[in-house]
Amino acid sequence: MEEMVESLVTVHMLGADFQIFCRCDKCRLDVIALSLNSLPSHYVTTEEGRQAVFEQLNTEENRRWINKRIVSSIYLVGKYPKHKKDPL
Ligand SMILES: [Zn+2]
């Protein structure tokens, strides 16, 4: 899950949709962490297990669901970037 979210976040942030959003490493990692917090974790210990979980997660429906969480995390971090003043 972590690898998947990380690559999806990178794709999103390089995409044209989020021009306004800060792309520094801090914000990128915040988006990844925030997305992962709202998604179930799938820890695996073997390469076979990793492959199985990836195939299970990598469906059209799951990608859409994960992407929705990533997009809301991007907006949230974009609105309250940690490298500026933390409003919380
Ligand atoms: Zn930033």
PDB file of the backbone (N, CA, C, O) and the ligand in Angstrom, with CONECT records:
HET     ZN  A 101       1
ATOM      1  N   MET A   1       0.832  -1.202   0.000  1.00  0.00           N
ATOM      2  CA  MET A   1       0.000   0.000   0.000  1.00  0.00           C
ATOM      3  C   MET A   1       0.871   1.259   0.000  1.00  0.00           C
ATOM      4  O   MET A   1       0.609   2.218  -0.725  1.00  0.00           O
ATOM      5  N   GLU A   2       1.895   1.227   0.817  1.00  0.00           N
ATOM      6  CA  GLU A   2       2.765   2.394   0.923  1.00  0.00           C
ATOM      7  C   GLU A   2       3.435   2.720  -0.414  1.00  0.00           C
ATOM      8  O   GLU A   2       3.472   3.875  -0.839  1.00  0.00           O
ATOM      9  N   GLU A   3       3.959   1.691  -1.062  1.00  0.00           N
ATOM     10  CA  GLU A   3       4.617   1.904  -2.352  1.00  0.00           C
ATOM     11  C   GLU A   3       3.641   2.425  -3.378  1.00  0.00           C
ATOM     12  O   GLU A   3       3.969   3.293  -4.187  1.00  0.00           O
ATOM     13  N   MET A   4       2.435   1.885  -3.336  1.00  0.00           N
ATOM     14  CA  MET A   4       1.422   2.259  -4.301  1.00  0.00           C
ATOM     15  C   MET A   4       1.007   3.711  -4.104  1.00  0.00           C
ATOM     16  O   MET A   4       0.923   4.481  -5.060  1.00  0.00           O
ATOM     17  N   VAL A   5       0.749   4.074  -2.849  1.00  0.00           N
ATOM     18  CA  VAL A   5       0.349   5.446  -2.543  1.00  0.00           C
ATOM     19  C   VAL A   5       1.477   6.411  -2.914  1.00  0.00           C
ATOM     20  O   VAL A   5       1.236   7.485  -3.465  1.00  0.00           O
ATOM     21  N   GLU A   6       2.695   6.013  -2.606  1.00  0.00           N
ATOM     22  CA  GLU A   6       3.823   6.881  -2.896  1.00  0.00           C
ATOM     23  C   GLU A   6       3.933   7.171  -4.383  1.00  0.00           C
ATOM     24  O   GLU A   6       4.144   8.317  -4.779  1.00  0.00           O
ATOM     25  N   SER A   7       3.791   6.143  -5.208  1.00  0.00           N
ATOM     26  CA  SER A   7       3.920   6.399  -6.644  1.00  0.00           C
ATOM     27  C   SER A   7       2.714   7.150  -7.181  1.00  0.00           C
ATOM     28  O   SER A   7       2.851   7.985  -8.076  1.00  0.00           O
ATOM     29  N   LEU A   8       1.525   6.862  -6.641  1.00  0.00           N
ATOM     30  CA  LEU A   8       0.330   7.593  -7.092  1.00  0.00           C
ATOM     31  C   LEU A   8       0.409   9.077  -6.702  1.00  0.00           C
ATOM     32  O   LEU A   8       0.024   9.953  -7.476  1.00  0.00           O
ATOM     33  N   VAL A   9       0.907   9.339  -5.504  1.00  0.00           N
ATOM     34  CA  VAL A   9       1.049  10.731  -5.055  1.00  0.00           C
ATOM     35  C   VAL A   9       2.022  11.473  -5.963  1.00  0.00           C
ATOM     36  O   VAL A   9       1.773  12.608  -6.369  1.00  0.00           O
ATOM     37  N   THR A  10       3.129  10.816  -6.273  1.00  0.00           N
ATOM     38  CA  THR A  10       4.122  11.447  -7.143  1.00  0.00           C
ATOM     39  C   THR A  10       3.523  11.770  -8.505  1.00  0.00           C
ATOM     40  O   THR A  10       3.744  12.852  -9.049  1.00  0.00           O
ATOM     41  N   VAL A  11       2.767  10.830  -9.048  1.00  0.00           N
ATOM     42  CA  VAL A  11       2.114  11.054 -10.337  1.00  0.00           C
ATOM     43  C   VAL A  11       1.140  12.228 -10.247  1.00  0.00           C
ATOM     44  O   VAL A  11       1.111  13.087 -11.128  1.00  0.00           O
ATOM     45  N   HIS A  12       0.351  12.259  -9.188  1.00  0.00           N
ATOM     46  CA  HIS A  12      -0.610  13.340  -9.002  1.00  0.00           C
ATOM     47  C   HIS A  12       0.064  14.697  -8.919  1.00  0.00           C
ATOM     48  O   HIS A  12      -0.372  15.676  -9.525  1.00  0.00           O
ATOM     49  N   MET A  13       1.158  14.722  -8.135  1.00  0.00           N
ATOM     50  CA  MET A  13       1.799  16.009  -7.892  1.00  0.00           C
ATOM     51  C   MET A  13       2.576  16.506  -9.092  1.00  0.00           C
ATOM     52  O   MET A  13       2.834  17.703  -9.223  1.00  0.00           O
ATOM     53  N   LEU A  14       2.952  15.585  -9.971  1.00  0.00           N
ATOM     54  CA  LEU A  14       3.628  16.006 -11.199  1.00  0.00           C
ATOM     55  C   LEU A  14       2.610  16.363 -12.270  1.00  0.00           C
ATOM     56  O   LEU A  14       2.935  17.016 -13.261  1.00  0.00           O
ATOM     57  N   GLY A  15       1.389  15.931 -12.060  1.00  0.00           N
ATOM     58  CA  GLY A  15       0.328  16.191 -13.019  1.00  0.00           C
ATOM     59  C   GLY A  15      -0.059  17.657 -13.073  1.00  0.00           C
ATOM     60  O   GLY A  15       0.266  18.433 -12.174  1.00  0.00           O
ATOM     61  N   ALA A  16      -0.745  18.018 -14.115  1.00  0.00           N
ATOM     62  CA  ALA A  16      -1.081  19.425 -14.345  1.00  0.00           C
ATOM     63  C   ALA A  16      -2.185  19.918 -13.414  1.00  0.00           C
ATOM     64  O   ALA A  16      -2.369  21.125 -13.258  1.00  0.00           O
ATOM     65  N   ASP A  17      -2.922  18.992 -12.792  1.00  0.00           N
ATOM     66  CA  ASP A  17      -4.087  19.375 -11.994  1.00  0.00           C
ATOM     67  C   ASP A  17      -3.730  20.197 -10.761  1.00  0.00           C
ATOM     68  O   ASP A  17      -4.560  20.949 -10.251  1.00  0.00           O
ATOM     69  N   PHE A  18      -2.511  20.056 -10.289  1.00  0.00           N
ATOM     70  CA  PHE A  18      -2.199  20.685  -9.011  1.00  0.00           C
ATOM     71  C   PHE A  18      -1.050  21.680  -9.132  1.00  0.00           C
ATOM     72  O   PHE A  18      -0.115  21.675  -8.330  1.00  0.00           O
ATOM     73  N   GLN A  19      -1.138  22.513 -10.129  1.00  0.00           N
ATOM     74  CA  GLN A  19      -0.118  23.532 -10.375  1.00  0.00           C
ATOM     75  C   GLN A  19       0.101  24.428  -9.172  1.00  0.00           C
ATOM     76  O   GLN A  19       1.230  24.825  -8.880  1.00  0.00           O
ATOM     77  N   ILE A  20      -0.985  24.746  -8.471  1.00  0.00           N
ATOM     78  CA  ILE A  20      -0.906  25.676  -7.365  1.00  0.00           C
ATOM     79  C   ILE A  20      -0.236  25.065  -6.148  1.00  0.00           C
ATOM     80  O   ILE A  20       0.248  25.767  -5.261  1.00  0.00           O
ATOM     81  N   PHE A  21      -0.218  23.732  -6.128  1.00  0.00           N
ATOM     82  CA  PHE A  21       0.257  23.062  -4.937  1.00  0.00           C
ATOM     83  C   PHE A  21       1.774  23.028  -4.849  1.00  0.00           C
ATOM     84  O   PHE A  21       2.459  22.780  -5.841  1.00  0.00           O
ATOM     85  N   CYS A  22       2.291  23.280  -3.654  1.00  0.00           N
ATOM     86  CA  CYS A  22       3.721  23.229  -3.389  1.00  0.00           C
ATOM     87  C   CYS A  22       4.241  21.804  -3.588  1.00  0.00           C
ATOM     88  O   CYS A  22       3.622  20.849  -3.119  1.00  0.00           O
ATOM     89  N   ARG A  23       5.361  21.656  -4.272  1.00  0.00           N
ATOM     90  CA  ARG A  23       5.891  20.326  -4.558  1.00  0.00           C
ATOM     91  C   ARG A  23       7.170  20.006  -3.798  1.00  0.00           C
ATOM     92  O   ARG A  23       7.928  19.122  -4.199  1.00  0.00           O
ATOM     93  N   CYS A  24       7.410  20.710  -2.721  1.00  0.00           N
ATOM     94  CA  CYS A  24       8.633  20.393  -1.984  1.00  0.00           C
ATOM     95  C   CYS A  24       8.488  19.021  -1.328  1.00  0.00           C
ATOM     96  O   CYS A  24       7.377  18.513  -1.176  1.00  0.00           O
ATOM     97  N   ASP A  25       9.603  18.436  -0.947  1.00  0.00           N
ATOM     98  CA  ASP A  25       9.611  17.097  -0.373  1.00  0.00           C
ATOM     99  C   ASP A  25       8.772  16.986   0.881  1.00  0.00           C
ATOM    100  O   ASP A  25       8.107  15.978   1.122  1.00  0.00           O
ATOM    101  N   LYS A  26       8.817  18.051   1.682  1.00  0.00           N
ATOM    102  CA  LYS A  26       8.065  18.056   2.935  1.00  0.00           C
ATOM    103  C   LYS A  26       6.566  17.883   2.658  1.00  0.00           C
ATOM    104  O   LYS A  26       5.906  17.056   3.287  1.00  0.00           O
ATOM    105  N   CYS A  27       6.046  18.656   1.728  1.00  0.00           N
ATOM    106  CA  CYS A  27       4.630  18.572   1.400  1.00  0.00           C
ATOM    107  C   CYS A  27       4.287  17.237   0.750  1.00  0.00           C
ATOM    108  O   CYS A  27       3.224  16.669   1.000  1.00  0.00           O
ATOM    109  N   ARG A  28       5.191  16.744  -0.083  1.00  0.00           N
ATOM    110  CA  ARG A  28       4.945  15.462  -0.744  1.00  0.00           C
ATOM    111  C   ARG A  28       4.849  14.342   0.294  1.00  0.00           C
ATOM    112  O   ARG A  28       3.956  13.497   0.233  1.00  0.00           O
ATOM    113  N   LEU A  29       5.788  14.353   1.249  1.00  0.00           N
ATOM    114  CA  LEU A  29       5.771  13.325   2.286  1.00  0.00           C
ATOM    115  C   LEU A  29       4.546  13.468   3.187  1.00  0.00           C
ATOM    116  O   LEU A  29       3.993  12.473   3.654  1.00  0.00           O
ATOM    117  N   ASP A  30       4.128  14.707   3.429  1.00  0.00           N
ATOM    118  CA  ASP A  30       2.920  14.938   4.223  1.00  0.00           C
ATOM    119  C   ASP A  30       1.690  14.356   3.533  1.00  0.00           C
ATOM    120  O   ASP A  30       0.838  13.738   4.171  1.00  0.00           O
ATOM    121  N   VAL A  31       1.615  14.562   2.235  1.00  0.00           N
ATOM    122  CA  VAL A  31       0.481  14.020   1.472  1.00  0.00           C
ATOM    123  C   VAL A  31       0.491  12.495   1.539  1.00  0.00           C
ATOM    124  O   VAL A  31      -0.554  11.871   1.717  1.00  0.00           O
ATOM    125  N   ILE A  32       1.675  11.899   1.395  1.00  0.00           N
ATOM    126  CA  ILE A  32       1.778  10.435   1.458  1.00  0.00           C
ATOM    127  C   ILE A  32       1.360   9.933   2.839  1.00  0.00           C
ATOM    128  O   ILE A  32       0.586   8.982   2.949  1.00  0.00           O
ATOM    129  N   ALA A  33       1.872  10.570   3.886  1.00  0.00           N
ATOM    130  CA  ALA A  33       1.548  10.143   5.243  1.00  0.00           C
ATOM    131  C   ALA A  33       0.057  10.293   5.537  1.00  0.00           C
ATOM    132  O   ALA A  33      -0.567   9.408   6.121  1.00  0.00           O
ATOM    133  N   LEU A  34      -0.495  11.418   5.125  1.00  0.00           N
ATOM    134  CA  LEU A  34      -1.905  11.681   5.357  1.00  0.00           C
ATOM    135  C   LEU A  34      -2.782  10.673   4.611  1.00  0.00           C
ATOM    136  O   LEU A  34      -3.773  10.181   5.153  1.00  0.00           O
ATOM    137  N   SER A  35      -2.416  10.375   3.383  1.00  0.00           N
ATOM    138  CA  SER A  35      -3.168   9.388   2.609  1.00  0.00           C
ATOM    139  C   SER A  35      -3.091   8.022   3.257  1.00  0.00           C
ATOM    140  O   SER A  35      -4.094   7.315   3.356  1.00  0.00           O
ATOM    141  N   LEU A  36      -1.902   7.653   3.699  1.00  0.00           N
ATOM    142  CA  LEU A  36      -1.731   6.334   4.306  1.00  0.00           C
ATOM    143  C   LEU A  36      -2.507   6.211   5.610  1.00  0.00           C
ATOM    144  O   LEU A  36      -2.987   5.130   5.951  1.00  0.00           O
ATOM    145  N   ASN A  37      -2.631   7.319   6.342  1.00  0.00           N
ATOM    146  CA  ASN A  37      -3.394   7.291   7.591  1.00  0.00           C
ATOM    147  C   ASN A  37      -4.856   6.963   7.362  1.00  0.00           C
ATOM    148  O   ASN A  37      -5.505   6.375   8.227  1.00  0.00           O
ATOM    149  N   SER A  38      -5.378   7.336   6.212  1.00  0.00           N
ATOM    150  CA  SER A  38      -6.792   7.084   5.950  1.00  0.00           C
ATOM    151  C   SER A  38      -7.007   5.818   5.131  1.00  0.00           C
ATOM    152  O   SER A  38      -8.125   5.535   4.701  1.00  0.00           O
ATOM    153  N   LEU A  39      -5.942   5.059   4.915  1.00  0.00           N
ATOM    154  CA  LEU A  39      -6.068   3.819   4.157  1.00  0.00           C
ATOM    155  C   LEU A  39      -5.613   2.647   5.019  1.00  0.00           C
ATOM    156  O   LEU A  39      -4.761   2.805   5.893  1.00  0.00           O
ATOM    157  N   PRO A  40      -6.183   1.475   4.768  1.00  0.00           N
ATOM    158  CA  PRO A  40      -5.727   0.314   5.555  1.00  0.00           C
ATOM    159  C   PRO A  40      -4.305  -0.057   5.161  1.00  0.00           C
ATOM    160  O   PRO A  40      -3.936   0.059   3.992  1.00  0.00           O
ATOM    161  N   SER A  41      -3.514  -0.495   6.112  1.00  0.00           N
ATOM    162  CA  SER A  41      -2.148  -0.892   5.775  1.00  0.00           C
ATOM    163  C   SER A  41      -2.110  -2.380   5.456  1.00  0.00           C
ATOM    164  O   SER A  41      -2.867  -3.176   6.012  1.00  0.00           O
ATOM    165  N   HIS A  42      -1.223  -2.726   4.563  1.00  0.00           N
ATOM    166  CA  HIS A  42      -1.065  -4.125   4.178  1.00  0.00           C
ATOM    167  C   HIS A  42       0.402  -4.479   4.300  1.00  0.00           C
ATOM    168  O   HIS A  42       1.161  -4.394   3.334  1.00  0.00           O
ATOM    169  N   TYR A  43       0.792  -4.878   5.502  1.00  0.00           N
ATOM    170  CA  TYR A  43       2.194  -5.220   5.689  1.00  0.00           C
ATOM    171  C   TYR A  43       2.456  -6.635   5.219  1.00  0.00           C
ATOM    172  O   TYR A  43       1.707  -7.565   5.521  1.00  0.00           O
ATOM    173  N   VAL A  44       3.527  -6.772   4.480  1.00  0.00           N
ATOM    174  CA  VAL A  44       3.905  -8.097   4.003  1.00  0.00           C
ATOM    175  C   VAL A  44       5.372  -8.341   4.304  1.00  0.00           C
ATOM    176  O   VAL A  44       6.155  -7.403   4.447  1.00  0.00           O
ATOM    177  N   THR A  45       5.731  -9.609   4.398  1.00  0.00           N
ATOM    178  CA  THR A  45       7.106  -9.934   4.769  1.00  0.00           C
ATOM    179  C   THR A  45       7.859 -10.627   3.644  1.00  0.00           C
ATOM    180  O   THR A  45       9.080 -10.770   3.706  1.00  0.00           O
ATOM    181  N   THR A  46       7.141 -11.053   2.627  1.00  0.00           N
ATOM    182  CA  THR A  46       7.815 -11.737   1.521  1.00  0.00           C
ATOM    183  C   THR A  46       7.499 -11.059   0.203  1.00  0.00           C
ATOM    184  O   THR A  46       6.525 -10.316   0.083  1.00  0.00           O
ATOM    185  N   GLU A  47       8.329 -11.327  -0.769  1.00  0.00           N
ATOM    186  CA  GLU A  47       8.129 -10.767  -2.103  1.00  0.00           C
ATOM    187  C   GLU A  47       6.851 -11.327  -2.736  1.00  0.00           C
ATOM    188  O   GLU A  47       6.151 -10.613  -3.454  1.00  0.00           O
ATOM    189  N   GLU A  48       6.545 -12.608  -2.469  1.00  0.00           N
ATOM    190  CA  GLU A  48       5.314 -13.200  -3.003  1.00  0.00           C
ATOM    191  C   GLU A  48       4.097 -12.517  -2.389  1.00  0.00           C
ATOM    192  O   GLU A  48       3.113 -12.229  -3.071  1.00  0.00           O
ATOM    193  N   GLY A  49       4.188 -12.265  -1.082  1.00  0.00           N
ATOM    194  CA  GLY A  49       3.093 -11.601  -0.397  1.00  0.00           C
ATOM    195  C   GLY A  49       2.886 -10.195  -0.939  1.00  0.00           C
ATOM    196  O   GLY A  49       1.752  -9.745  -1.104  1.00  0.00           O
ATOM    197  N   ARG A  50       3.968  -9.517  -1.210  1.00  0.00           N
ATOM    198  CA  ARG A  50       3.923  -8.158  -1.737  1.00  0.00           C
ATOM    199  C   ARG A  50       3.224  -8.151  -3.099  1.00  0.00           C
ATOM    200  O   ARG A  50       2.370  -7.307  -3.369  1.00  0.00           O
ATOM    201  N   GLN A  51       3.598  -9.092  -3.933  1.00  0.00           N
ATOM    202  CA  GLN A  51       3.015  -9.212  -5.267  1.00  0.00           C
ATOM    203  C   GLN A  51       1.514  -9.510  -5.182  1.00  0.00           C
ATOM    204  O   GLN A  51       0.717  -8.942  -5.929  1.00  0.00           O
ATOM    205  N   ALA A  52       1.141 -10.407  -4.262  1.00  0.00           N
ATOM    206  CA  ALA A  52      -0.264 -10.781  -4.099  1.00  0.00           C
ATOM    207  C   ALA A  52      -1.092  -9.589  -3.639  1.00  0.00           C
ATOM    208  O   ALA A  52      -2.180  -9.346  -4.162  1.00  0.00           O
ATOM    209  N   VAL A  53      -0.578  -8.846  -2.660  1.00  0.00           N
ATOM    210  CA  VAL A  53      -1.306  -7.685  -2.154  1.00  0.00           C
ATOM    211  C   VAL A  53      -1.407  -6.626  -3.233  1.00  0.00           C
ATOM    212  O   VAL A  53      -2.442  -5.980  -3.390  1.00  0.00           O
ATOM    213  N   PHE A  54      -0.326  -6.454  -3.973  1.00  0.00           N
ATOM    214  CA  PHE A  54      -0.345  -5.448  -5.032  1.00  0.00           C
ATOM    215  C   PHE A  54      -1.419  -5.762  -6.058  1.00  0.00           C
ATOM    216  O   PHE A  54      -2.167  -4.877  -6.471  1.00  0.00           O
ATOM    217  N   GLU A  55      -1.496  -7.021  -6.471  1.00  0.00           N
ATOM    218  CA  GLU A  55      -2.504  -7.408  -7.457  1.00  0.00           C
ATOM    219  C   GLU A  55      -3.910  -7.230  -6.911  1.00  0.00           C
ATOM    220  O   GLU A  55      -4.834  -6.857  -7.634  1.00  0.00           O
ATOM    221  N   GLN A  56      -4.052  -7.503  -5.621  1.00  0.00           N
ATOM    222  CA  GLN A  56      -5.337  -7.340  -4.963  1.00  0.00           C
ATOM    223  C   GLN A  56      -5.742  -5.861  -4.923  1.00  0.00           C
ATOM    224  O   GLN A  56      -6.909  -5.516  -5.107  1.00  0.00           O
ATOM    225  N   LEU A  57      -4.754  -5.001  -4.679  1.00  0.00           N
ATOM    226  CA  LEU A  57      -5.045  -3.569  -4.554  1.00  0.00           C
ATOM    227  C   LEU A  57      -5.162  -2.873  -5.900  1.00  0.00           C
ATOM    228  O   LEU A  57      -5.873  -1.879  -6.046  1.00  0.00           O
ATOM    229  N   ASN A  58      -4.457  -3.409  -6.865  1.00  0.00           N
ATOM    230  CA  ASN A  58      -4.346  -2.714  -8.125  1.00  0.00           C
ATOM    231  C   ASN A  58      -5.529  -3.003  -9.056  1.00  0.00           C
ATOM    232  O   ASN A  58      -5.351  -3.487 -10.174  1.00  0.00           O
ATOM    233  N   THR A  59      -6.710  -2.705  -8.585  1.00  0.00           N
ATOM    234  CA  THR A  59      -7.892  -2.838  -9.423  1.00  0.00           C
ATOM    235  C   THR A  59      -8.425  -1.441  -9.704  1.00  0.00           C
ATOM    236  O   THR A  59      -8.118  -0.483  -8.994  1.00  0.00           O
ATOM    237  N   GLU A  60      -9.224  -1.350 -10.750  1.00  0.00           N
ATOM    238  CA  GLU A  60      -9.810  -0.071 -11.146  1.00  0.00           C
ATOM    239  C   GLU A  60     -10.513   0.598  -9.966  1.00  0.00           C
ATOM    240  O   GLU A  60     -10.317   1.781  -9.688  1.00  0.00           O
ATOM    241  N   GLU A  61     -11.335  -0.194  -9.284  1.00  0.00           N
ATOM    242  CA  GLU A  61     -12.128   0.328  -8.179  1.00  0.00           C
ATOM    243  C   GLU A  61     -11.252   0.811  -7.032  1.00  0.00           C
ATOM    244  O   GLU A  61     -11.476   1.892  -6.486  1.00  0.00           O
ATOM    245  N   ASN A  62     -10.250   0.006  -6.667  1.00  0.00           N
ATOM    246  CA  ASN A  62      -9.358   0.386  -5.571  1.00  0.00           C
ATOM    247  C   ASN A  62      -8.520   1.604  -5.895  1.00  0.00           C
ATOM    248  O   ASN A  62      -8.299   2.466  -5.045  1.00  0.00           O
ATOM    249  N   ARG A  63      -8.052   1.668  -7.147  1.00  0.00           N
ATOM    250  CA  ARG A  63      -7.241   2.825  -7.530  1.00  0.00           C
ATOM    251  C   ARG A  63      -8.047   4.109  -7.436  1.00  0.00           C
ATOM    252  O   ARG A  63      -7.541   5.147  -7.011  1.00  0.00           O
ATOM    253  N   ARG A  64      -9.320   4.021  -7.843  1.00  0.00           N
ATOM    254  CA  ARG A  64     -10.181   5.201  -7.777  1.00  0.00           C
ATOM    255  C   ARG A  64     -10.373   5.637  -6.325  1.00  0.00           C
ATOM    256  O   ARG A  64     -10.360   6.826  -6.008  1.00  0.00           O
ATOM    257  N   TRP A  65     -10.550   4.654  -5.465  1.00  0.00           N
ATOM    258  CA  TRP A  65     -10.772   4.887  -4.055  1.00  0.00           C
ATOM    259  C   TRP A  65      -9.516   5.489  -3.413  1.00  0.00           C
ATOM    260  O   TRP A  65      -9.603   6.452  -2.651  1.00  0.00           O
ATOM    261  N   ILE A  66      -8.359   4.917  -3.724  1.00  0.00           N
ATOM    262  CA  ILE A  66      -7.088   5.436  -3.196  1.00  0.00           C
ATOM    263  C   ILE A  66      -6.843   6.845  -3.726  1.00  0.00           C
ATOM    264  O   ILE A  66      -6.429   7.732  -2.979  1.00  0.00           O
ATOM    265  N   ASN A  67      -7.097   7.045  -5.007  1.00  0.00           N
ATOM    266  CA  ASN A  67      -6.887   8.363  -5.610  1.00  0.00           C
ATOM    267  C   ASN A  67      -7.743   9.437  -4.957  1.00  0.00           C
ATOM    268  O   ASN A  67      -7.305  10.577  -4.807  1.00  0.00           O
ATOM    269  N   LYS A  68      -8.954   9.082  -4.571  1.00  0.00           N
ATOM    270  CA  LYS A  68      -9.835  10.042  -3.912  1.00  0.00           C
ATOM    271  C   LYS A  68      -9.222  10.530  -2.614  1.00  0.00           C
ATOM    272  O   LYS A  68      -9.275  11.717  -2.294  1.00  0.00           O
ATOM    273  N   ARG A  69      -8.640   9.600  -1.872  1.00  0.00           N
ATOM    274  CA  ARG A  69      -8.002   9.971  -0.617  1.00  0.00           C
ATOM    275  C   ARG A  69      -6.735  10.793  -0.843  1.00  0.00           C
ATOM    276  O   ARG A  69      -6.432  11.713  -0.083  1.00  0.00           O
ATOM    277  N   ILE A  70      -6.013  10.452  -1.884  1.00  0.00           N
ATOM    278  CA  ILE A  70      -4.793  11.208  -2.191  1.00  0.00           C
ATOM    279  C   ILE A  70      -5.159  12.640  -2.572  1.00  0.00           C
ATOM    280  O   ILE A  70      -4.516  13.591  -2.127  1.00  0.00           O
ATOM    281  N   VAL A  71      -6.192  12.790  -3.395  1.00  0.00           N
ATOM    282  CA  VAL A  71      -6.592  14.125  -3.831  1.00  0.00           C
ATOM    283  C   VAL A  71      -7.039  14.965  -2.634  1.00  0.00           C
ATOM    284  O   VAL A  71      -6.675  16.137  -2.542  1.00  0.00           O
ATOM    285  N   SER A  72      -7.812  14.395  -1.722  1.00  0.00           N
ATOM    286  CA  SER A  72      -8.217  15.207  -0.568  1.00  0.00           C
ATOM    287  C   SER A  72      -7.029  15.515   0.337  1.00  0.00           C
ATOM    288  O   SER A  72      -6.994  16.575   0.962  1.00  0.00           O
ATOM    289  N   SER A  73      -6.054  14.609   0.417  1.00  0.00           N
ATOM    290  CA  SER A  73      -4.842  14.894   1.190  1.00  0.00           C
ATOM    291  C   SER A  73      -4.041  16.017   0.546  1.00  0.00           C
ATOM    292  O   SER A  73      -3.492  16.873   1.241  1.00  0.00           O
ATOM    293  N   ILE A  74      -3.976  16.011  -0.774  1.00  0.00           N
ATOM    294  CA  ILE A  74      -3.242  17.061  -1.486  1.00  0.00           C
ATOM    295  C   ILE A  74      -3.877  18.420  -1.204  1.00  0.00           C
ATOM    296  O   ILE A  74      -3.174  19.402  -0.964  1.00  0.00           O
ATOM    297  N   TYR A  75      -5.209  18.472  -1.235  1.00  0.00           N
ATOM    298  CA  TYR A  75      -5.880  19.734  -0.961  1.00  0.00           C
ATOM    299  C   TYR A  75      -5.660  20.182   0.476  1.00  0.00           C
ATOM    300  O   TYR A  75      -5.439  21.362   0.746  1.00  0.00           O
ATOM    301  N   LEU A  76      -5.723  19.231   1.384  1.00  0.00           N
ATOM    302  CA  LEU A  76      -5.550  19.563   2.801  1.00  0.00           C
ATOM    303  C   LEU A  76      -4.135  20.079   3.085  1.00  0.00           C
ATOM    304  O   LEU A  76      -3.962  21.101   3.748  1.00  0.00           O
ATOM    305  N   VAL A  77      -3.131  19.364   2.578  1.00  0.00           N
ATOM    306  CA  VAL A  77      -1.747  19.793   2.786  1.00  0.00           C
ATOM    307  C   VAL A  77      -1.496  21.107   2.038  1.00  0.00           C
ATOM    308  O   VAL A  77      -0.762  21.970   2.518  1.00  0.00           O
ATOM    309  N   GLY A  78      -2.110  21.249   0.862  1.00  0.00           N
ATOM    310  CA  GLY A  78      -1.952  22.468   0.074  1.00  0.00           C
ATOM    311  C   GLY A  78      -2.548  23.672   0.793  1.00  0.00           C
ATOM    312  O   GLY A  78      -2.055  24.794   0.672  1.00  0.00           O
ATOM    313  N   LYS A  79      -3.607  23.422   1.535  1.00  0.00           N
ATOM    314  CA  LYS A  79      -4.283  24.487   2.263  1.00  0.00           C
ATOM    315  C   LYS A  79      -3.515  24.859   3.530  1.00  0.00           C
ATOM    316  O   LYS A  79      -3.415  26.030   3.897  1.00  0.00           O
ATOM    317  N   TYR A  80      -2.983  23.842   4.179  1.00  0.00           N
ATOM    318  CA  TYR A  80      -2.232  24.068   5.414  1.00  0.00           C
ATOM    319  C   TYR A  80      -0.839  23.451   5.304  1.00  0.00           C
ATOM    320  O   TYR A  80      -0.553  22.457   5.971  1.00  0.00           O
ATOM    321  N   PRO A  81       0.015  24.017   4.487  1.00  0.00           N
ATOM    322  CA  PRO A  81       1.350  23.412   4.356  1.00  0.00           C
ATOM    323  C   PRO A  81       2.143  23.524   5.644  1.00  0.00           C
ATOM    324  O   PRO A  81       2.152  24.565   6.302  1.00  0.00           O
ATOM    325  N   LYS A  82       2.804  22.439   5.987  1.00  0.00           N
ATOM    326  CA  LYS A  82       3.553  22.375   7.251  1.00  0.00           C
ATOM    327  C   LYS A  82       4.794  23.254   7.225  1.00  0.00           C
ATOM    328  O   LYS A  82       5.278  23.682   8.273  1.00  0.00           O
ATOM    329  N   HIS A  83       5.313  23.526   6.021  1.00  0.00           N
ATOM    330  CA  HIS A  83       6.538  24.316   5.971  1.00  0.00           C
ATOM    331  C   HIS A  83       6.252  25.789   6.275  1.00  0.00           C
ATOM    332  O   HIS A  83       7.165  26.587   6.485  1.00  0.00           O
ATOM    333  N   LYS A  84       4.938  26.131   6.292  1.00  0.00           N
ATOM    334  CA  LYS A  84       4.569  27.462   6.733  1.00  0.00           C
ATOM    335  C   LYS A  84       4.072  27.322   8.160  1.00  0.00           C
ATOM    336  O   LYS A  84       4.497  26.425   8.888  1.00  0.00           O
ATOM    337  N   LYS A  85       3.169  28.211   8.560  1.00  0.00           N
ATOM    338  CA  LYS A  85       2.692  28.161   9.925  1.00  0.00           C
ATOM    339  C   LYS A  85       1.631  27.070  10.065  1.00  0.00           C
ATOM    340  O   LYS A  85       0.686  27.006   9.279  1.00  0.00           O
ATOM    341  N   ASP A  86       1.797  26.221  11.064  1.00  0.00           N
ATOM    342  CA  ASP A  86       0.836  25.165  11.300  1.00  0.00           C
ATOM    343  C   ASP A  86      -0.385  25.711  12.010  1.00  0.00           C
ATOM    344  O   ASP A  86      -0.258  26.223  13.122  1.00  0.00           O
ATOM    345  N   PRO A  87      -1.589  25.621  11.399  1.00  0.00           N
ATOM    346  CA  PRO A  87      -2.778  26.211  11.999  1.00  0.00           C
ATOM    347  C   PRO A  87      -3.313  25.401  13.161  1.00  0.00           C
ATOM    348  O   PRO A  87      -4.122  25.902  13.942  1.00  0.00           O
ATOM    349  N   LEU A  88      -2.868  24.136  13.294  1.00  0.00           N
ATOM    350  CA  LEU A  88      -3.359  23.319  14.387  1.00  0.00           C
ATOM    351  C   LEU A  88      -2.428  23.554  15.553  1.00  0.00           C
ATOM    352  O   LEU A  88      -2.619  22.975  16.623  1.00  0.00           O
TER     353      LEU A  88
HETATM  354 ZN    ZN A 101       6.019  22.706   0.626  1.00  0.00          ZN2+
END
